[in-house]
């Protein structure tokens, strides 16, 4: 039983990993092209999106995070193929955005909303890159209409075999630390017998090695 490894692609395991602040910071730094030192704090929010009316569609996010600059981030992991994923992620991002304002408030209350989708299927056929980033841009001159909405998509099947192997090593480190943590019934601290392996470098090793020079850089 001690050798059991729960893959982080499994919804429960992924949420457990994101509950660790160092893991959360390292993941966000790698995906959003930030210096981890610039992420002063992150906080897990209520995953339920507000329903203004009883018949409104309910939205439940996998992991909803608030950054220190009030950027809200929805991180979703989807294992089974869903052709309408783009529509679903847009719905979640739009609901996060409209949840920010209350009657009587001015429109300058809006903060950036970021969608991060980790997919175990191919969403964009004919495209080789495993990572894609989207903004709302002008069609021909390609300048941003607004920076308040941003979409990141990671397609796991497109990862190179070497990156998948590195990912497996990260999974094992994570599970060892979790087992050690529960066995000792106290918060696991770096340097107390178990490697953490959660920083930006660890996420980079498992494929989230997105250069900070990309157009999607910077959300903090």
KANOR-V785323 format. One record per backbone hydrogen bond with DSSP energy under -0.5 kcal/mol. CO is the residue of the C=O (numbers start at 0). NH is the residue of the N-H. Records with the same first field share a line. If there is no record, write none. Layout:
CO: NH / NH
This chain:
0: 3
4: 6
6: 9
9: 13
10: 14
11: 15
12: 16
13: 17
14: 18
16: 19
18: 20
19: 23
20: 24
21: 25
22: 26
23: 27
24: 28
25: 29
26: 30
27: 31
28: 32 / 33
31: 217
33: 35
34: 37 / 38
35: 38
37: 39
40: 67
42: 65
46: 48 / 60
49: 51
52: 55
58: 48 / 60
62: 64 / 74
63: 44
64: 66 / 72
65: 42
66: 69
70: 66
71: 113
72: 64 / 74
73: 75 / 115
74: 62
75: 117
77: 119
81: 84
83: 87
84: 88
85: 89
86: 90
87: 91
88: 92
89: 93
90: 94
91: 95
92: 96
93: 97
94: 98
96: 99
97: 100
101: 104
105: 108
106: 109
111: 71
112: 149
113: 73
114: 116 / 151
115: 75 / 117
116: 118 / 153
117: 77
118: 155
120: 122
122: 124
123: 126
129: 154
131: 152
133: 150
134: 136
135: 144 / 145
137: 141
142: 137
145: 135
147: 112
149: 114
150: 133
151: 116
152: 131 / 154
153: 118 / 155
154: 157
155: 158
159: 162 / 163
160: 164
161: 165
162: 166
163: 167
164: 168
165: 169
166: 170
167: 171
168: 172
169: 173
170: 174
171: 175
172: 176
173: 177
174: 178
175: 179
176: 180
177: 181
178: 182
179: 183
180: 184 / 185
188: 191
193: 190
198: 201 / 202
199: 203
200: 204
201: 205
202: 207
203: 206
206: 208
207: 209
208: 210
210: 213
213: 216
